Amino acid sequence: MPRDAFARAHEGLFRRLGEEAFLRGASDSILVIVERGVEQVGEYAQTVEFRSMAHVPACHRPDVDDSLLLNDGLYAIDKILDNDGYAVRCMLRPE
């Protein structure tokens, strides 16, 4: 059975744009796409803060409070923003 075109596209994106990370203290690394310095806008269009976000492959089932070790430090998943079945977009907080 042929593989899903969207799954192949996501795998290609993670290979090209991803960086190594360790989810939940695992000994094997995974590839995640990290966005640093994403502006969070408040209810009245004021800038509230700048945060880091991570796109984690959905097959790893990231959840709130899971640890994520990146090149620049240890983070915890603060909030799940989106899950399209291929990638989960997470808001991170430094640990």
N, CA, C and O atoms as a GROMACS GRO file, in nm:
protein
  380
    1MET      N    1   0.084  -0.118   0.000
    1MET     CA    2   0.000   0.000   0.000
    1MET      C    3   0.089   0.125   0.000
    1MET      O    4   0.180   0.135   0.082
    2PRO      N    5   0.063   0.220  -0.090
    2PRO     CA    6   0.147   0.341  -0.096
    2PRO      C    7   0.129   0.427   0.030
    2PRO      O    8   0.021   0.434   0.088
    3ARG      N    9   0.238   0.490   0.069
    3ARG     CA   10   0.234   0.576   0.187
    3ARG      C   11   0.164   0.707   0.157
    3ARG      O   12   0.163   0.754   0.043
    4ASP      N   13   0.105   0.764   0.258
    4ASP     CA   14   0.033   0.890   0.251
    4ASP      C   15   0.128   1.002   0.205
    4ASP      O   16   0.238   1.017   0.260
    5ALA      N   17   0.086   1.080   0.105
    5ALA     CA   18   0.169   1.189   0.053
    5ALA      C   19   0.198   1.294   0.159
    5ALA      O   20   0.307   1.350   0.162
    6PHE      N   21   0.101   1.321   0.247
    6PHE     CA   22   0.122   1.420   0.353
    6PHE      C   23   0.224   1.369   0.454
    6PHE      O   24   0.304   1.448   0.504
    7ALA      N   25   0.223   1.241   0.484
    7ALA     CA   26   0.322   1.184   0.576
    7ALA      C   27   0.462   1.196   0.516
    7ALA      O   28   0.556   1.232   0.586
    8ARG      N   29   0.476   1.167   0.388
    8ARG     CA   30   0.606   1.182   0.320
    8ARG      C   31   0.652   1.327   0.322
    8ARG      O   32   0.770   1.354   0.344
    9ALA      N   33   0.559   1.420   0.299
    9ALA     CA   34   0.593   1.563   0.298
    9ALA      C   35   0.641   1.607   0.437
    9ALA      O   36   0.740   1.680   0.448
   10HIS      N   37   0.571   1.565   0.540
   10HIS     CA   38   0.612   1.602   0.676
   10HIS      C   39   0.748   1.542   0.710
   10HIS      O   40   0.832   1.609   0.770
   11GLU      N   41   0.772   1.418   0.673
   11GLU     CA   42   0.903   1.357   0.699
   11GLU      C   43   1.013   1.436   0.631
   11GLU      O   44   1.120   1.456   0.689
   12GLY      N   45   0.989   1.481   0.508
   12GLY     CA   46   1.086   1.562   0.437
   12GLY      C   47   1.111   1.695   0.506
   12GLY      O   48   1.225   1.741   0.514
   13LEU      N   49   1.006   1.758   0.555
   13LEU     CA   50   1.021   1.884   0.628
   13LEU      C   51   1.104   1.866   0.755
   13LEU      O   52   1.193   1.946   0.783
   14PHE      N   53   1.075   1.761   0.830
   14PHE     CA   54   1.150   1.737   0.953
   14PHE      C   55   1.297   1.705   0.923
   14PHE      O   56   1.386   1.747   0.997
   15ARG      N   57   1.323   1.631   0.814
   15ARG     CA   58   1.462   1.601   0.777
   15ARG      C   59   1.535   1.728   0.738
   15ARG      O   60   1.652   1.745   0.773
   16ARG      N   61   1.469   1.818   0.666
   16ARG     CA   62   1.532   1.939   0.613
   16ARG      C   63   1.544   2.049   0.720
   16ARG      O   64   1.649   2.114   0.731
   17LEU      N   65   1.438   2.071   0.798
   17LEU     CA   66   1.434   2.184   0.890
   17LEU      C   67   1.453   2.146   1.036
   17LEU      O   68   1.471   2.233   1.122
   18GLY      N   69   1.448   2.016   1.065
   18GLY     CA   70   1.448   1.972   1.204
   18GLY      C   71   1.583   1.979   1.272
   18GLY      O   72   1.688   1.981   1.208
   19GLU      N   73   1.576   1.982   1.403
   19GLU     CA   74   1.697   1.972   1.485
   19GLU      C   75   1.676   1.860   1.586
   19GLU      O   76   1.562   1.828   1.622
   20GLU      N   77   1.785   1.803   1.630
   20GLU     CA   78   1.776   1.691   1.724
   20GLU      C   79   1.724   1.737   1.859
   20GLU      O   80   1.758   1.845   1.908
   21ALA      N   81   1.640   1.654   1.918
   21ALA     CA   82   1.585   1.681   2.050
   21ALA      C   83   1.559   1.548   2.119
   21ALA      O   84   1.552   1.443   2.055
   22PHE      N   85   1.546   1.554   2.250
   22PHE     CA   86   1.516   1.436   2.330
   22PHE      C   87   1.385   1.463   2.403
   22PHE      O   88   1.377   1.555   2.485
   23LEU      N   89   1.285   1.383   2.374
   23LEU     CA   90   1.152   1.399   2.433
   23LEU      C   91   1.139   1.306   2.552
   23LEU      O   92   1.169   1.188   2.542
   24ARG      N   93   1.094   1.359   2.665
   24ARG     CA   94   1.072   1.282   2.788
   24ARG      C   95   1.197   1.208   2.835
   24ARG      O   96   1.186   1.099   2.892
   25GLY      N   97   1.315   1.264   2.811
   25GLY     CA   98   1.438   1.204   2.859
   25GLY      C   99   1.477   1.075   2.789
   25GLY      O  100   1.559   0.999   2.840
   26ALA      N  101   1.420   1.050   2.671
   26ALA     CA  102   1.451   0.927   2.596
   26ALA      C  103   1.599   0.926   2.558
   26ALA      O  104   1.662   1.031   2.548
   27SER      N  105   1.653   0.807   2.536
   27SER     CA  106   1.793   0.796   2.496
   27SER      C  107   1.810   0.814   2.345
   27SER      O  108   1.921   0.840   2.299
   28ASP      N  109   1.704   0.799   2.268
   28ASP     CA  110   1.709   0.818   2.124
   28ASP      C  111   1.654   0.957   2.090
   28ASP      O  112   1.550   0.998   2.141
   29SER      N  113   1.725   1.027   2.002
   29SER     CA  114   1.681   1.161   1.964
   29SER      C  115   1.573   1.153   1.856
   29SER      O  116   1.561   1.054   1.784
   30ILE      N  117   1.497   1.259   1.847
   30ILE     CA  118   1.397   1.275   1.741
   30ILE      C  119   1.425   1.409   1.673
   30ILE      O  120   1.501   1.490   1.726
   31LEU      N  121   1.364   1.433   1.559
   31LEU     CA  122   1.376   1.561   1.492
   31LEU      C  123   1.253   1.645   1.520
   31LEU      O  124   1.140   1.598   1.504
   32VAL      N  125   1.275   1.768   1.562
   32VAL     CA  126   1.166   1.863   1.584
   32VAL      C  127   1.201   1.993   1.512
   32VAL      O  128   1.318   2.024   1.490
   33ILE      N  129   1.099   2.067   1.475
   33ILE     CA  130   1.118   2.198   1.414
   33ILE      C  131   1.087   2.301   1.522
   33ILE      O  132   0.978   2.302   1.577
   34VAL      N  133   1.184   2.388   1.551
   34VAL     CA  134   1.170   2.484   1.660
   34VAL      C  135   1.157   2.625   1.602
   34VAL      O  136   1.232   2.664   1.512
   35GLU      N  137   1.062   2.700   1.656
   35GLU     CA  138   1.047   2.842   1.625
   35GLU      C  139   1.081   2.917   1.752
   35GLU      O  140   1.018   2.896   1.856
   36ARG      N  141   1.180   3.004   1.745
   36ARG     CA  142   1.220   3.080   1.864
   36ARG      C  143   1.175   3.225   1.850
   36ARG      O  144   1.176   3.281   1.741
   37GLY      N  145   1.137   3.284   1.961
   37GLY     CA  146   1.100   3.425   1.960
   37GLY      C  147   0.968   3.454   1.891
   37GLY      O  148   0.955   3.558   1.826
   38VAL      N  149   0.870   3.366   1.904
   38VAL     CA  150   0.738   3.386   1.843
   38VAL      C  151   0.660   3.484   1.931
   38VAL      O  152   0.644   3.462   2.051
   39GLU      N  153   0.612   3.590   1.869
   39GLU     CA  154   0.539   3.692   1.943
   39GLU      C  155   0.400   3.642   1.980
   39GLU      O  156   0.325   3.596   1.894
   40GLN      N  157   0.366   3.652   2.106
   40GLN     CA  158   0.233   3.619   2.154
   40GLN      C  159   0.156   3.749   2.170
   40GLN      O  160   0.200   3.840   2.240
   41VAL      N  161   0.041   3.758   2.106
   41VAL     CA  162  -0.038   3.880   2.106
   41VAL      C  163  -0.158   3.862   2.198
   41VAL      O  164  -0.226   3.759   2.195
   42GLY      N  165  -0.182   3.962   2.280
   42GLY     CA  166  -0.291   3.957   2.376
   42GLY      C  167  -0.425   3.990   2.312
   42GLY      O  168  -0.434   4.014   2.192
   43GLU      N  169  -0.525   3.991   2.394
   43GLU     CA  170  -0.663   4.013   2.350
   43GLU      C  171  -0.683   4.147   2.280
   43GLU      O  172  -0.764   4.158   2.188
   44TYR      N  173  -0.610   4.249   2.323
   44TYR     CA  174  -0.628   4.383   2.267
   44TYR      C  175  -0.513   4.421   2.175
   44TYR      O  176  -0.479   4.539   2.163
   45ALA      N  177  -0.453   4.323   2.110
   45ALA     CA  178  -0.347   4.339   2.009
   45ALA      C  179  -0.216   4.393   2.067
   45ALA      O  180  -0.134   4.447   1.992
   46GLN      N  181  -0.196   4.380   2.196
   46GLN     CA  182  -0.069   4.420   2.254
   46GLN      C  183   0.022   4.297   2.260
   46GLN      O  184  -0.024   4.185   2.274
   47THR      N  185   0.152   4.321   2.248
   47THR     CA  186   0.248   4.211   2.260
   47THR      C  187   0.256   4.170   2.406
   47THR      O  188   0.281   4.253   2.494
   48VAL      N  189   0.235   4.044   2.431
   48VAL     CA  190   0.237   3.994   2.567
   48VAL      C  191   0.375   3.940   2.601
   48VAL      O  192   0.431   3.971   2.706
   49GLU      N  193   0.431   3.858   2.510
   49GLU     CA  194   0.562   3.796   2.535
   49GLU      C  195   0.612   3.729   2.408
   49GLU      O  196   0.539   3.716   2.310
   50PHE      N  197   0.736   3.689   2.413
   50PHE     CA  198   0.796   3.612   2.305
   50PHE      C  199   0.824   3.472   2.359
   50PHE      O  200   0.883   3.457   2.466
   51ARG      N  201   0.782   3.370   2.286
   51ARG     CA  202   0.793   3.231   2.331
   51ARG      C  203   0.859   3.145   2.224
   51ARG      O  204   0.871   3.186   2.108
   52SER      N  205   0.901   3.027   2.263
   52SER     CA  206   0.950   2.927   2.169
   52SER      C  207   0.840   2.826   2.144
   52SER      O  208   0.764   2.791   2.235
   53MET      N  209   0.831   2.779   2.020
   53MET     CA  210   0.733   2.678   1.980
   53MET      C  211   0.811   2.561   1.918
   53MET      O  212   0.921   2.579   1.866
   54ALA      N  213   0.753   2.444   1.924
   54ALA     CA  214   0.814   2.327   1.862
   54ALA      C  215   0.707   2.248   1.788
   54ALA      O  216   0.595   2.232   1.836
   55HIS      N  217   0.743   2.200   1.670
   55HIS     CA  218   0.660   2.107   1.594
   55HIS      C  219   0.722   1.969   1.617
   55HIS      O  220   0.837   1.945   1.580
   56VAL      N  221   0.645   1.881   1.677
   56VAL     CA  222   0.691   1.746   1.711
   56VAL      C  223   0.610   1.646   1.628
   56VAL      O  224   0.488   1.660   1.620
   57PRO      N  225   0.674   1.547   1.566
   57PRO     CA  226   0.597   1.447   1.492
   57PRO      C  227   0.489   1.385   1.582
   57PRO      O  228   0.516   1.346   1.695
   58ALA      N  229   0.368   1.377   1.530
   58ALA     CA  230   0.253   1.329   1.608
   58ALA      C  231   0.272   1.185   1.657
   58ALA      O  232   0.214   1.147   1.759
   59CYS      N  233   0.351   1.106   1.588
   59CYS     CA  234   0.372   0.967   1.628
   59CYS      C  235   0.439   0.955   1.764
   59CYS      O  236   0.432   0.849   1.827
   60HIS      N  237   0.504   1.062   1.810
   60HIS     CA  238   0.570   1.060   1.942
   60HIS      C  239   0.476   1.100   2.055
   60HIS      O  240   0.513   1.094   2.172
   61ARG      N  241   0.355   1.141   2.020
   61ARG     CA  242   0.250   1.176   2.116
   61ARG      C  243   0.297   1.270   2.227
   61ARG      O  244   0.290   1.235   2.345
   62PRO      N  245   0.345   1.388   2.190
   62PRO     CA  246   0.384   1.483   2.295
   62PRO      C  247   0.263   1.527   2.375
   62PRO      O  248   0.152   1.533   2.324
   63ASP      N  249   0.287   1.557   2.503
   63ASP     CA  250   0.178   1.597   2.591
   63ASP      C  251   0.226   1.711   2.682
   63ASP      O  252   0.346   1.733   2.697
   64VAL      N  253   0.132   1.781   2.740
   64VAL     CA  254   0.163   1.891   2.831
   64VAL      C  255   0.250   1.839   2.945
   64VAL      O  256   0.227   1.732   3.000
   65ASP      N  257   0.351   1.917   2.979
   65ASP     CA  258   0.450   1.890   3.083
   65ASP      C  259   0.558   1.789   3.044
   65ASP      O  260   0.644   1.758   3.126
   66ASP      N  261   0.555   1.735   2.923
   66ASP     CA  262   0.665   1.651   2.876
   66ASP      C  263   0.791   1.737   2.864
   66ASP      O  264   0.782   1.854   2.826
   67SER      N  265   0.906   1.680   2.895
   67SER     CA  266   1.032   1.752   2.880
   67SER      C  267   1.082   1.739   2.736
   67SER      O  268   1.060   1.637   2.670
   68LEU      N  269   1.150   1.843   2.690
   68LEU     CA  270   1.208   1.845   2.556
   68LEU      C  271   1.345   1.909   2.568
   68LEU      O  272   1.356   2.029   2.594
   69LEU      N  273   1.450   1.830   2.548
   69LEU     CA  274   1.587   1.880   2.556
   69LEU      C  275   1.632   1.920   2.416
   69LEU      O  276   1.639   1.838   2.325
   70LEU      N  277   1.662   2.050   2.399
   70LEU     CA  278   1.708   2.106   2.272
   70LEU      C  279   1.854   2.148   2.287
   70LEU      O  280   1.912   2.139   2.395
   71ASN      N  281   1.913   2.195   2.176
   71ASN     CA  282   2.052   2.242   2.178
   71ASN      C  283   2.074   2.352   2.282
   71ASN      O  284   2.178   2.356   2.346
   72ASP      N  285   1.975   2.440   2.298
   72ASP     CA  286   1.993   2.557   2.384
   72ASP      C  287   1.935   2.539   2.524
   72ASP      O  288   1.928   2.637   2.598
   73GLY      N  289   1.894   2.420   2.562
   73GLY     CA  290   1.848   2.399   2.698
   73GLY      C  291   1.730   2.305   2.709
   73GLY      O  292   1.683   2.246   2.611
   74LEU      N  293   1.682   2.293   2.832
   74LEU     CA  294   1.572   2.204   2.864
   74LEU      C  295   1.442   2.284   2.868
   74LEU      O  296   1.437   2.391   2.930
   75TYR      N  297   1.340   2.233   2.804
   75TYR     CA  298   1.209   2.296   2.800
   75TYR      C  299   1.104   2.196   2.843
   75TYR      O  300   1.128   2.075   2.847
   76ALA      N  301   0.988   2.247   2.876
   76ALA     CA  302   0.871   2.164   2.901
   76ALA      C  303   0.762   2.210   2.805
   76ALA      O  304   0.755   2.328   2.770
   77ILE      N  305   0.678   2.118   2.763
   77ILE     CA  306   0.566   2.154   2.678
   77ILE      C  307   0.462   2.220   2.767
   77ILE      O  308   0.408   2.159   2.859
   78ASP      N  309   0.434   2.346   2.738
   78ASP     CA  310   0.344   2.426   2.820
   78ASP      C  311   0.199   2.413   2.772
   78ASP      O  312   0.106   2.415   2.853
   79LYS      N  313   0.182   2.399   2.641
   79LYS     CA  314   0.047   2.395   2.584
   79LYS      C  315   0.053   2.332   2.445
   79LYS      O  316   0.148   2.355   2.370
   80ILE      N  317  -0.047   2.253   2.412
   80ILE     CA  318  -0.061   2.198   2.276
   80ILE      C  319  -0.146   2.298   2.198
   80ILE      O  320  -0.260   2.327   2.235
   81LEU      N  321  -0.089   2.350   2.090
   81LEU     CA  322  -0.160   2.451   2.011
   81LEU      C  323  -0.237   2.392   1.894
   81LEU      O  324  -0.344   2.440   1.859
   82ASP      N  325  -0.182   2.286   1.834
   82ASP     CA  326  -0.243   2.230   1.714
   82ASP      C  327  -0.192   2.089   1.692
   82ASP      O  328  -0.078   2.058   1.724
   83ASN      N  329  -0.278   2.004   1.638
   83ASN     CA  330  -0.239   1.868   1.604
   83ASN      C  331  -0.314   1.831   1.477
   83ASN      O  332  -0.435   1.811   1.479
   84ASP      N  333  -0.240   1.821   1.366
   84ASP     CA  334  -0.304   1.786   1.239
   84ASP      C  335  -0.294   1.637   1.207
   84ASP      O  336  -0.328   1.594   1.097
   85GLY      N  337  -0.247   1.559   1.303
   85GLY     CA  338  -0.231   1.415   1.282
   85GLY      C  339  -0.094   1.377   1.231
   85GLY      O  340  -0.056   1.260   1.235
   86TYR      N  341  -0.017   1.475   1.184
   86TYR     CA  342   0.119   1.451   1.134
   86TYR      C  343   0.222   1.519   1.224
   86TYR      O  344   0.328   1.464   1.250
   87ALA      N  345   0.189   1.640   1.269
   87ALA     CA  346   0.277   1.717   1.356
   87ALA      C  347   0.194   1.786   1.464
   87ALA      O  348   0.080   1.827   1.440
   88VAL      N  349   0.253   1.798   1.581
   88VAL     CA  350   0.188   1.864   1.693
   88VAL      C  351   0.267   1.992   1.722
   88VAL      O  352   0.387   1.987   1.747
   89ARG      N  353   0.198   2.106   1.719
   89ARG     CA  354   0.264   2.234   1.748
   89ARG      C  355   0.245   2.263   1.897
   89ARG      O  356   0.133   2.267   1.947
   90CYS      N  357   0.358   2.283   1.966
   90CYS     CA  358   0.358   2.298   2.110
   90CYS      C  359   0.422   2.430   2.151
   90CYS      O  360   0.520   2.474   2.091
   91MET      N  361   0.365   2.492   2.253
   91MET     CA  362   0.427   2.609   2.315
   91MET      C  363   0.519   2.557   2.424
   91MET      O  364   0.481   2.470   2.503
   92LEU      N  365   0.640   2.611   2.429
   92LEU     CA  366   0.740   2.563   2.525
   92LEU      C  367   0.763   2.665   2.636
   92LEU      O  368   0.742   2.785   2.618
   93ARG      N  369   0.807   2.615   2.751
   93ARG     CA  370   0.853   2.703   2.858
   93ARG      C  371   0.990   2.650   2.904
   93ARG      O  372   1.011   2.529   2.912
   94PRO      N  373   1.081   2.741   2.934
   94PRO     CA  374   1.213   2.695   2.982
   94PRO      C  375   1.201   2.629   3.118
   94PRO      O  376   1.118   2.668   3.200
   95GLU      N  377   1.283   2.529   3.140
   95GLU     CA  378   1.284   2.458   3.270
   95GLU      C  379   1.404   2.504   3.349
   95GLU      O  380   1.425   2.457   3.461
   0.00000   0.00000   0.00000
